């Protein structure tokens, strides 16, 4: 009985994590992919124009902390002249932003 309960709990946890990952991907596709690309390489027209980084590059991933990625999504990004190059997120919860950061990490090769 204990094993059955443990297995059931593990299955439910796995299902919840899988659903969360699907939600994170859907949110990324909706809010980020037009600039950063569905594959995270930033090779969209807008991404190329803005010099978006390639998030499949391990060096780029290593240099970007979760805190910095979270802040960029939450507050937006400005260039050295103060021009907004990425608008802050609109109506995203802290959990949704954390999910986007986690999804961003899946691009690392």
KACOR-V971834 format. One record per residue. N is the residue number from 0. RES is the residue in one small letter. SS is DSSP state (H for helix, E for strand, C for the rest). PHI is phi in whole degrees, -180 to 180 (NA if undefined). OMEGA is omega as a letter, one per 30 degrees, with the letter a starting at -180 (999 if undefined). Layout:
N_RES_SS_PHI_OMEGA ; N_RES_SS_PHI_OMEGA
This chain:
0_x_C_NA_a ; 1_x_H_-64_l ; 2_x_H_-64_l ; 3_x_H_-63_l ; 4_x_H_-64_l ; 5_x_H_-63_l ; 6_x_H_-64_l ; 7_x_H_-63_l ; 8_x_H_-64_l ; 9_x_H_-63_l ; 10_x_H_-64_l ; 11_x_H_-65_l ; 12_x_H_-63_l ; 13_x_H_-62_l ; 14_x_H_-64_l ; 15_x_H_-66_l ; 16_x_H_-65_l ; 17_x_H_-65_l ; 18_x_H_-65_l ; 19_x_H_-63_l ; 20_x_H_-62_l ; 21_x_H_-65_l ; 22_x_H_-64_l ; 23_x_H_-62_l ; 24_x_H_-65_l ; 25_x_H_-61_l ; 26_x_H_-66_l ; 27_x_H_-61_a ; 28_x_H_-59_a ; 29_x_H_-77_a ; 30_x_H_-111_a ; 31_x_C_-120_a ; 32_x_H_-63_a ; 33_x_H_-63_l ; 34_x_H_-105_a ; 35_x_H_-87_l ; 36_x_C_83_l ; 37_x_C_-62_a ; 38_x_C_-98_l ; 39_x_C_80_a ; 40_x_C_-85_l ; 41_x_C_73_a ; 42_x_C_-93_l ; 43_x_C_-85_l ; 44_x_H_-59_l ; 45_x_H_-67_a ; 46_x_H_-60_l ; 47_x_H_-64_a ; 48_x_H_-63_a ; 49_x_H_-91_a ; 50_x_C_72_l ; 51_x_C_-63_a ; 52_x_C_-76_l ; 53_x_C_-88_a ; 54_x_C_-79_l ; 55_x_C_-88_a ; 56_x_C_-80_a ; 57_x_H_-57_l ; 58_x_H_-68_l ; 59_x_H_-66_l ; 60_x_H_-62_a ; 61_x_H_-65_a ; 62_x_H_-75_a ; 63_x_C_-97_l ; 64_x_C_-80_l ; 65_x_H_-60_a ; 66_x_H_-63_l ; 67_x_H_-68_l ; 68_x_H_-65_l ; 69_x_H_-59_a ; 70_x_H_-63_l ; 71_x_H_-62_l ; 72_x_H_-69_a ; 73_x_H_-71_a ; 74_x_H_-107_a ; 75_x_C_87_a ; 76_x_E_-135_l ; 77_x_E_-119_l ; 78_x_C_-81_a ; 79_x_C_-64_l ; 80_x_C_-93_l ; 81_x_C_89_l ; 82_x_C_-79_l ; 83_x_E_-71_l ; 84_x_E_-108_l ; 85_x_E_-144_a ; 86_x_C_-71_l ; 87_x_C_-66_l ; 88_x_C_-64_l ; 89_x_C_-112_l ; 90_x_C_60_l ; 91_x_C_-104_l ; 92_x_C_-73_l ; 93_x_H_-59_l ; 94_x_H_-65_l ; 95_x_H_-65_l ; 96_x_H_-66_l ; 97_x_H_-60_l ; 98_x_H_-65_l ; 99_x_H_-64_l ; 100_x_H_-63_l ; 101_x_H_-62_l ; 102_x_H_-66_l ; 103_x_H_-56_a ; 104_x_H_-68_a ; 105_x_C_-73_l ; 106_x_C_-78_a ; 107_x_C_-61_l ; 108_x_C_-96_999
